């Protein structure tokens, strides 16, 4: 069975559009400090601050859209990071390894669920 590339492209496009929509949680009161319980998410926070925070400060909109209010699944985030969609540049495996990207996605899940 041949994969339907048009359908796959449409799904990726819809996921990308969904991640670009929505308002940032600017000035929303936070009930307390972010609780990071997993080691992977803790590592992901450090990696996020190094690689992502300059454009997505604290997960909010900055030079780029907010990430803390996007319900995108992990694979969609990873696809966007690896392929670069819109203004976001492509981030290669040499810049951020697969394990590091998994950790960043784990942190983003904690960030958006606070």
DRENDO-1510 file (C-alpha; in Angstrom, 1 decimal, always signed):
<recs>
REC; n; res; u; v; w
REC; 1; UNK; +0.0; +0.0; +0.0 .
REC; 2; UNK; +1.5; +3.3; -1.1 .
REC; 3; UNK; +1.4; +6.2; +1.4 .
REC; 4; UNK; -0.8; +9.1; +0.5 .
REC; 5; UNK; +1.6; +12.0; +0.5 .
REC; 6; UNK; -1.0; +14.6; -0.1 .
REC; 7; UNK; -3.0; +13.4; +2.9 .
REC; 8; UNK; +0.1; +13.4; +5.0 .
REC; 9; UNK; +1.0; +16.9; +3.9 .
REC; 10; UNK; -2.5; +18.1; +4.7 .
REC; 11; UNK; -2.3; +16.6; +8.2 .
REC; 12; UNK; +1.1; +18.2; +8.8 .
REC; 13; UNK; -0.2; +21.6; +7.5 .
REC; 14; UNK; -3.3; +21.4; +9.7 .
REC; 15; UNK; -1.2; +20.6; +12.8 .
REC; 16; UNK; +1.2; +23.4; +12.0 .
REC; 17; UNK; -1.7; +25.9; +11.6 .
REC; 18; UNK; -3.2; +24.7; +14.9 .
REC; 19; UNK; +0.1; +25.3; +16.7 .
REC; 20; UNK; +0.3; +28.8; +15.3 .
REC; 21; UNK; -3.2; +29.8; +16.6 .
REC; 22; UNK; -4.2; +30.8; +20.0 .
REC; 23; UNK; -3.3; +33.5; +22.5 .
REC; 24; UNK; -0.3; +33.5; +24.7 .
REC; 25; UNK; -0.9; +33.2; +28.4 .
REC; 26; UNK; +0.5; +36.7; +29.1 .
REC; 27; UNK; +0.0; +38.0; +32.6 .
REC; 28; UNK; -2.0; +35.0; +33.6 .
REC; 29; UNK; -1.6; +34.4; +37.3 .
REC; 30; UNK; +0.4; +31.3; +38.1 .
REC; 31; UNK; -0.7; +29.2; +41.1 .
REC; 32; UNK; +2.8; +28.5; +42.1 .
REC; 33; UNK; +6.2; +27.5; +40.8 .
REC; 34; UNK; +6.3; +25.0; +37.9 .
REC; 35; UNK; +6.6; +21.5; +39.3 .
REC; 36; UNK; +8.9; +19.4; +37.2 .
REC; 37; UNK; +8.9; +15.9; +38.6 .
REC; 38; UNK; +10.7; +13.9; +35.9 .
REC; 39; UNK; +14.4; +14.0; +35.2 .
REC; 40; UNK; +13.7; +14.2; +31.4 .
REC; 41; UNK; +11.6; +17.3; +31.8 .
REC; 42; UNK; +14.2; +18.9; +34.1 .
REC; 43; UNK; +16.9; +18.3; +31.5 .
REC; 44; UNK; +14.4; +19.6; +28.8 .
REC; 45; UNK; +13.9; +22.8; +30.8 .
REC; 46; UNK; +17.7; +23.5; +30.7 .
REC; 47; UNK; +17.9; +22.7; +27.0 .
REC; 48; UNK; +14.8; +24.8; +26.3 .
REC; 49; UNK; +16.3; +27.8; +28.0 .
REC; 50; UNK; +19.5; +27.4; +25.9 .
REC; 51; UNK; +18.0; +26.7; +22.5 .
REC; 52; UNK; +14.4; +28.0; +22.5 .
REC; 53; UNK; +13.8; +30.6; +25.2 .
REC; 54; UNK; +15.3; +33.5; +23.1 .
REC; 55; UNK; +12.3; +33.3; +20.7 .
REC; 56; UNK; +9.7; +31.7; +23.0 .
REC; 57; UNK; +10.5; +33.4; +26.3 .
REC; 58; UNK; +9.0; +31.3; +29.1 .
REC; 59; UNK; +6.8; +29.5; +26.6 .
REC; 60; UNK; +5.1; +32.8; +25.7 .
REC; 61; UNK; +5.1; +34.8; +22.5 .
REC; 62; UNK; +8.2; +36.8; +21.8 .
REC; 63; UNK; +9.9; +36.8; +18.5 .
REC; 64; UNK; +7.8; +33.7; +17.8 .
REC; 65; UNK; +4.4; +32.4; +18.8 .
REC; 66; UNK; +3.6; +31.1; +22.3 .
REC; 67; UNK; +4.2; +27.4; +23.0 .
REC; 68; UNK; +2.5; +27.1; +26.4 .
REC; 69; UNK; -1.0; +27.2; +25.0 .
REC; 70; UNK; -0.6; +24.8; +22.1 .
REC; 71; UNK; -2.2; +21.3; +22.4 .
REC; 72; UNK; +0.1; +19.9; +19.6 .
REC; 73; UNK; +1.3; +16.4; +20.2 .
REC; 74; UNK; +5.0; +15.7; +20.6 .
REC; 75; UNK; +5.5; +14.4; +17.1 .
REC; 76; UNK; +4.1; +17.6; +15.6 .
REC; 77; UNK; +6.5; +19.7; +17.7 .
REC; 78; UNK; +9.4; +17.5; +16.7 .
REC; 79; UNK; +8.3; +17.7; +13.0 .
REC; 80; UNK; +8.2; +21.5; +13.2 .
REC; 81; UNK; +11.6; +21.7; +14.9 .
REC; 82; UNK; +13.3; +19.3; +12.4 .
REC; 83; UNK; +11.7; +20.8; +9.3 .
REC; 84; UNK; +11.2; +24.4; +10.2 .
REC; 85; UNK; +7.7; +25.7; +9.3 .
REC; 86; UNK; +7.0; +29.4; +8.7 .
REC; 87; UNK; +9.5; +31.7; +10.4 .
REC; 88; UNK; +11.0; +28.9; +12.5 .
REC; 89; UNK; +14.3; +27.7; +11.2 .
REC; 90; UNK; +15.0; +24.1; +10.8 .
REC; 91; UNK; +17.0; +22.7; +13.7 .
REC; 92; UNK; +19.2; +19.8; +12.7 .
REC; 93; UNK; +20.1; +16.7; +14.7 .
REC; 94; UNK; +23.6; +18.1; +15.0 .
REC; 95; UNK; +22.3; +21.2; +16.8 .
REC; 96; UNK; +19.8; +19.3; +19.1 .
REC; 97; UNK; +20.0; +15.6; +19.3 .
REC; 98; UNK; +17.0; +13.3; +19.2 .
REC; 99; UNK; +17.2; +12.7; +22.9 .
REC; 100; UNK; +17.6; +16.4; +23.7 .
REC; 101; UNK; +14.5; +17.1; +21.5 .
REC; 102; UNK; +12.5; +14.4; +23.4 .
REC; 103; UNK; +13.5; +16.1; +26.7 .
REC; 104; UNK; +12.5; +19.6; +25.4 .
REC; 105; UNK; +9.1; +18.2; +24.3 .
REC; 106; UNK; +8.7; +16.6; +27.7 .
REC; 107; UNK; +9.3; +20.0; +29.3 .
REC; 108; UNK; +6.8; +21.7; +27.0 .
REC; 109; UNK; +4.1; +19.2; +28.1 .
REC; 110; UNK; +4.8; +20.1; +31.7 .
REC; 111; UNK; +4.8; +23.8; +30.8 .
REC; 112; UNK; +1.5; +23.8; +29.0 .
REC; 113; UNK; -0.2; +21.7; +31.7 .
REC; 114; UNK; +0.6; +23.9; +34.7 .
</recs>
